[in-house]
Amino acid sequence: MKRVPTRQGPKVVPKVARKAAPKVARKASPKIASKIPSTRGKRRPPAPPAEVFARLQREYPDAHCELDHENAYQLLAATILSAQCTDKRVNEVTPALFERYPTPVALANADPAELEALIKPTGFFRNKTKSLIGMATGIVEAFGRRVPRTLDELITLPGVGRKTANVVLGVAFDTPEGVVVDTHVGRVSRRLGLTKHDDPVKVEQDLMREFPREDWTALSHLLIFHGRRVCVARRPRCAACVLNDICPSSEA
């Protein structure tokens, strides 16, 4: 106690107890924080490309292009029709289409209204009609009635982009210039960690770097088969997947 002098004599003033200041948690410095082990679950690394290919090849030994065709012209027309449409629906339409227009010359001279009626079940039939007639006219006038065999020539035809050209080159001519990237190939590749992109061109570039050229055509068939049968869009069947132990997205 402290005594303070006053007229009446010394006065005792009690000491006021000071509250201890609350301790403020200090953030660990970057150097220290980096040494603190994370409690979060670790994501698996990307699936090894060679192992992915080998396993899918064993799982789907009969993987192939599911568009029915007998030659490059039919495959080119069927691939144009497959945009925003299932292969099954295209295969229901093409028998009558190829019977009516068996050659590029016949298709180039098709009556648009008649062609629209034939392909209407595939959707976007007006645009597809223009593409089919334009494609056939280009083959007749610029390429001597034969489907061109190079990427640069194919993509000059109306309705033919890189994806369609890759289908024809890889399947009909066995000269792959790239990997066919559709919605299934893109989705499965991202789930496997083989790419981080949504853009099909960038996905294709990533896959071309990871797999040898001789596997490009088969790779697209394998990923499409797997994407349709197991690695489906909404609820992938991870428990039944041959890649579940190496897939970074597996929920099995």
Buried (B, 14 or more C-beta within 10 A) or exposed (E): EEEEEEEEEEEEEEEEEEEEEEEEEEEEEEEEEEEEEEEEEEEEEBBBBEEBBEBBBEBBEEBEBBBBBEEBBBBBBBBBBBBEBEBEBBBEBBEEBBEEBBBBEEBBEBEEEEBBEBBBEBBBBEEBBBBBBBBBBBBBEEBEBEBBBEBEBBEEBBBBBBBBBBBBBBBBBEEBBBBBBBEBBBBBBBBBBBBEBEEBEBBBBBBBEBBEEEBBBBBBBBBBBBBBBBBBEEEBEBEEBBBBEBBBBBEE
